[in-house]
Amino acid sequence: MRNPLLLAGGMGFRFLLFLLPLMLCAQNPPCQIGMVVRAGALNYDAKILEFDAAKGLYKVQYVTGYKGEIEWLAPKSLKTCHAPAIAPVARGWFVGVWQLFSGGGGAYAKNAITGSWKVIGLDVAGAPPIAIQADGTYEWIIDSKKTIHGRWRDAMSADLKYGYDKLGTTILLEAGADGKNWLVTRELTGTADGRDRILIEGTDLGITYGGSRVATTKAMKR
């Protein structure tokens, strides 16, 4: 028989591990404009320049690492200050025109201030644009000879891949590229100019695109 005291101690240790992130979060000061915090995937220091309350994103400028670079970040990407999590978007948020780009698209760009080089994503990496309409239809330009006209709806739990239950509101494009269904969710980051981002992924394929909002009009720009 296992010692009940040891068992209780083990349960207490696991409970402490559960509480530790909450305790650390509570110790961090509220995120405020002008504050320098650890930020981004590489934990560089960045100064908070602006907060977009409508999107829940923070505009920061790095002061170490990629000095001078500006980026919009979700609250979870600010490591040494505390900010409320972003609320899920309404389904109408997806309505608009999105310029897609493949995950592998990128190029080196030189920082004019520091002279250092970094890899940046390319919004012109060859992936087709897509227009999501408020009437439940979408238009996806595959190439110069093919455009898909289809319907979109709320994604059901059976449609979602692993982990999507944590990504917030997700819609599904029926019979999209390659005749497959595609999941579309908000990507919790923004471009340097503040444009919204999406993540689009085939329900049964390993293909993933990113996308930046380029218009809110109902019709695709030609």
C-alpha positions as a Python dict, from the first residue, in 0.01 Angstrom:
ca = {
    (1, 'M'): (0, 0, 0),
    (2, 'R'): (129, 345, -87),
    (3, 'N'): (206, 580, 198),
    (4, 'P'): (-87, 830, 216),
    (5, 'L'): (148, 1104, 334),
    (6, 'L'): (371, 1061, 30),
    (7, 'L'): (65, 1052, -192),
    (8, 'A'): (-65, 1374, -42),
    (9, 'G'): (277, 1532, -85),
    (10, 'G'): (283, 1438, -452),
    (11, 'M'): (-61, 1588, -506),
    (12, 'G'): (51, 1905, -331),
    (13, 'F'): (357, 1932, -557),
    (14, 'R'): (145, 1897, -869),
    (15, 'F'): (-95, 2160, -737),
    (16, 'L'): (201, 2394, -678),
    (17, 'L'): (315, 2344, -1038),
    (18, 'F'): (-37, 2437, -1148),
    (19, 'L'): (-36, 2753, -935),
    (20, 'L'): (318, 2867, -1023),
    (21, 'P'): (234, 3028, -1363),
    (22, 'L'): (-62, 3206, -1202),
    (23, 'M'): (157, 3332, -917),
    (24, 'L'): (425, 3460, -1157),
    (25, 'C'): (161, 3626, -1372),
    (26, 'A'): (13, 3800, -1069),
    (27, 'Q'): (356, 3940, -976),
    (28, 'N'): (407, 4106, -1313),
    (29, 'P'): (295, 4471, -1335),
    (30, 'P'): (18, 4566, -1579),
    (31, 'C'): (138, 4629, -1935),
    (32, 'Q'): (149, 5003, -2004),
    (33, 'I'): (257, 5227, -2290),
    (34, 'G'): (620, 5333, -2248),
    (35, 'M'): (718, 5022, -2050),
    (36, 'V'): (1017, 4813, -2164),
    (37, 'V'): (942, 4441, -2133),
    (38, 'R'): (1066, 4105, -2254),
    (39, 'A'): (873, 4025, -2569),
    (40, 'G'): (837, 3802, -2870),
    (41, 'A'): (952, 3449, -2944),
    (42, 'L'): (1318, 3532, -2876),
    (43, 'N'): (1260, 3725, -2551),
    (44, 'Y'): (1425, 4049, -2658),
    (45, 'D'): (1357, 4375, -2474),
    (46, 'A'): (1094, 4592, -2640),
    (47, 'K'): (923, 4919, -2561),
    (48, 'I'): (542, 4926, -2571),
    (49, 'L'): (440, 5204, -2811),
    (50, 'E'): (67, 5155, -2848),
    (51, 'F'): (-226, 4937, -2749),
    (52, 'D'): (-507, 4858, -2995),
    (53, 'A'): (-806, 4791, -2770),
    (54, 'A'): (-1022, 4671, -3060),
    (55, 'K'): (-772, 4397, -3153),
    (56, 'G'): (-614, 4338, -2813),
    (57, 'L'): (-265, 4373, -2964),
    (58, 'Y'): (37, 4570, -2841),
    (59, 'K'): (266, 4763, -3076),
    (60, 'V'): (627, 4728, -2961),
    (61, 'Q'): (968, 4842, -3080),
    (62, 'Y'): (1267, 4624, -2994),
    (63, 'V'): (1554, 4784, -2806),
    (64, 'T'): (1771, 4469, -2797),
    (65, 'G'): (1810, 4199, -3060),
    (66, 'Y'): (1644, 4341, -3371),
    (67, 'K'): (1682, 4700, -3252),
    (68, 'G'): (1435, 4939, -3406),
    (69, 'E'): (1208, 4667, -3546),
    (70, 'I'): (836, 4724, -3483),
    (71, 'E'): (586, 4443, -3432),
    (72, 'W'): (230, 4393, -3310),
    (73, 'L'): (210, 4124, -3042),
    (74, 'A'): (-58, 3938, -2853),
    (75, 'P'): (-62, 3977, -2471),
    (76, 'K'): (89, 3631, -2421),
    (77, 'S'): (400, 3747, -2611),
    (78, 'L'): (475, 4013, -2347),
    (79, 'K'): (666, 3818, -2082),
    (80, 'T'): (737, 4059, -1794),
    (81, 'C'): (409, 4247, -1774),
    (82, 'H'): (53, 4127, -1739),
    (83, 'A'): (-229, 4194, -1985),
    (84, 'P'): (-576, 4039, -2023),
    (85, 'A'): (-607, 3762, -2282),
    (86, 'I'): (-763, 3849, -2617),
    (87, 'A'): (-1132, 3766, -2638),
    (88, 'P'): (-1245, 3543, -2928),
    (89, 'V'): (-1348, 3733, -3240),
    (90, 'A'): (-1698, 3725, -3385),
    (91, 'R'): (-1749, 3526, -3705),
    (92, 'G'): (-1796, 3854, -3896),
    (93, 'W'): (-1430, 3938, -3825),
    (94, 'F'): (-1328, 3700, -4105),
    (95, 'V'): (-1522, 3891, -4370),
    (96, 'G'): (-1284, 4069, -4607),
    (97, 'V'): (-1006, 4006, -4858),
    (98, 'W'): (-694, 3822, -4742),
    (99, 'Q'): (-361, 3800, -4922),
    (100, 'L'): (-226, 3454, -4844),
    (101, 'F'): (137, 3354, -4818),
    (102, 'S'): (303, 3017, -4767),
    (103, 'G'): (485, 2941, -4444),
    (104, 'G'): (814, 2886, -4626),
    (105, 'G'): (809, 3221, -4803),
    (106, 'G'): (1074, 3456, -4670),
    (107, 'A'): (1378, 3664, -4747),
    (108, 'Y'): (1662, 3842, -4572),
    (109, 'A'): (1618, 4211, -4501),
    (110, 'K'): (1874, 4453, -4359),
    (111, 'N'): (1792, 4668, -4057),
    (112, 'A'): (1869, 5025, -4160),
    (113, 'I'): (1954, 5125, -3802),
    (114, 'T'): (2176, 4838, -3685),
    (115, 'G'): (2298, 4699, -4017),
    (116, 'S'): (2202, 4349, -3903),
    (117, 'W'): (2011, 4103, -4118),
    (118, 'K'): (1697, 3904, -4034),
    (119, 'V'): (1453, 3678, -4216),
    (120, 'I'): (1113, 3833, -4284),
    (121, 'G'): (800, 3670, -4420),
    (122, 'L'): (693, 3760, -4770),
    (123, 'D'): (328, 3843, -4834),
    (124, 'V'): (399, 3786, -5205),
    (125, 'A'): (518, 3426, -5178),
    (126, 'G'): (285, 3311, -5453),
    (127, 'A'): (-16, 3188, -5255),
    (128, 'P'): (-356, 3295, -5394),
    (129, 'P'): (-580, 3559, -5234),
    (130, 'I'): (-917, 3478, -5085),
    (131, 'A'): (-1231, 3688, -5027),
    (132, 'I'): (-1471, 3589, -4748),
    (133, 'Q'): (-1816, 3741, -4791),
    (134, 'A'): (-2073, 3828, -4526),
    (135, 'D'): (-2340, 3624, -4705),
    (136, 'G'): (-2164, 3295, -4625),
    (137, 'T'): (-1981, 3260, -4957),
    (138, 'Y'): (-1613, 3289, -5047),
    (139, 'E'): (-1404, 3337, -5359),
    (140, 'W'): (-1058, 3179, -5375),
    (141, 'I'): (-833, 3256, -5672),
    (142, 'I'): (-619, 2948, -5734),
    (143, 'D'): (-441, 3076, -6046),
    (144, 'S'): (-512, 3276, -6361),
    (145, 'K'): (-733, 2996, -6495),
    (146, 'K'): (-918, 2880, -6186),
    (147, 'T'): (-1126, 3052, -5918),
    (148, 'I'): (-1324, 2860, -5657),
    (149, 'H'): (-1664, 2989, -5548),
    (150, 'G'): (-1786, 2815, -5234),
    (151, 'R'): (-1957, 2849, -4898),
    (152, 'W'): (-1821, 2890, -4548),
    (153, 'R'): (-1970, 2815, -4207),
    (154, 'D'): (-1879, 2788, -3840),
    (155, 'A'): (-1643, 2496, -3783),
    (156, 'M'): (-1793, 2220, -3568),
    (157, 'S'): (-1597, 2025, -3310),
    (158, 'A'): (-1574, 1728, -3547),
    (159, 'D'): (-1401, 1952, -3806),
    (160, 'L'): (-1128, 2078, -3575),
    (161, 'K'): (-775, 1947, -3568),
    (162, 'Y'): (-590, 1895, -3240),
    (163, 'G'): (-527, 2221, -3057),
    (164, 'Y'): (-784, 2427, -3246),
    (165, 'D'): (-1012, 2435, -2941),
    (166, 'K'): (-758, 2677, -2790),
    (167, 'L'): (-736, 2909, -3093),
    (168, 'G'): (-1073, 3078, -3056),
    (169, 'T'): (-1333, 3126, -3327),
    (170, 'T'): (-1274, 2904, -3630),
    (171, 'I'): (-1466, 2892, -3958),
    (172, 'L'): (-1456, 2629, -4232),
    (173, 'L'): (-1433, 2684, -4608),
    (174, 'E'): (-1621, 2401, -4778),
    (175, 'A'): (-1466, 2238, -5088),
    (176, 'G'): (-1178, 2485, -5123),
    (177, 'A'): (-839, 2433, -5285),
    (178, 'D'): (-779, 2071, -5388),
    (179, 'G'): (-1148, 2006, -5322),
    (180, 'K'): (-1080, 1988, -4948),
    (181, 'N'): (-1231, 2169, -4650),
    (182, 'W'): (-1010, 2435, -4493),
    (183, 'L'): (-1003, 2572, -4137),
    (184, 'V'): (-955, 2947, -4089),
    (185, 'T'): (-873, 3100, -3752),
    (186, 'R'): (-725, 3424, -3626),
    (187, 'E'): (-349, 3432, -3588),
    (188, 'L'): (-273, 3626, -3272),
    (189, 'T'): (-19, 3863, -3416),
    (190, 'G'): (-23, 4152, -3658),
    (191, 'T'): (187, 4300, -3933),
    (192, 'A'): (407, 4603, -3869),
    (193, 'D'): (132, 4823, -4011),
    (194, 'G'): (-130, 4664, -3787),
    (195, 'R'): (-317, 4452, -4041),
    (196, 'D'): (-504, 4148, -3911),
    (197, 'R'): (-367, 3799, -3971),
    (198, 'I'): (-528, 3460, -4028),
    (199, 'L'): (-408, 3100, -4032),
    (200, 'I'): (-567, 2869, -4292),
    (201, 'E'): (-506, 2494, -4291),
    (202, 'G'): (-652, 2196, -4475),
    (203, 'T'): (-856, 1969, -4247),
    (204, 'D'): (-682, 1655, -4372),
    (205, 'L'): (-362, 1797, -4522),
    (206, 'G'): (-38, 1931, -4381),
    (207, 'I'): (-61, 2247, -4593),
    (208, 'T'): (-84, 2575, -4401),
    (209, 'Y'): (-105, 2934, -4522),
    (210, 'G'): (-84, 3261, -4338),
    (211, 'G'): (-283, 3560, -4451),
    (212, 'S'): (-291, 3939, -4406),
    (213, 'R'): (-605, 4147, -4440),
    (214, 'V'): (-583, 4372, -4746),
    (215, 'A'): (-943, 4492, -4774),
    (216, 'T'): (-1280, 4484, -4604),
    (217, 'T'): (-1479, 4520, -4924),
    (218, 'K'): (-1729, 4256, -5027),
    (219, 'A'): (-1573, 4193, -5367),
    (220, 'M'): (-1228, 4070, -5455),
    (221, 'K'): (-995, 4340, -5584),
    (222, 'R'): (-887, 4269, -5940),
}
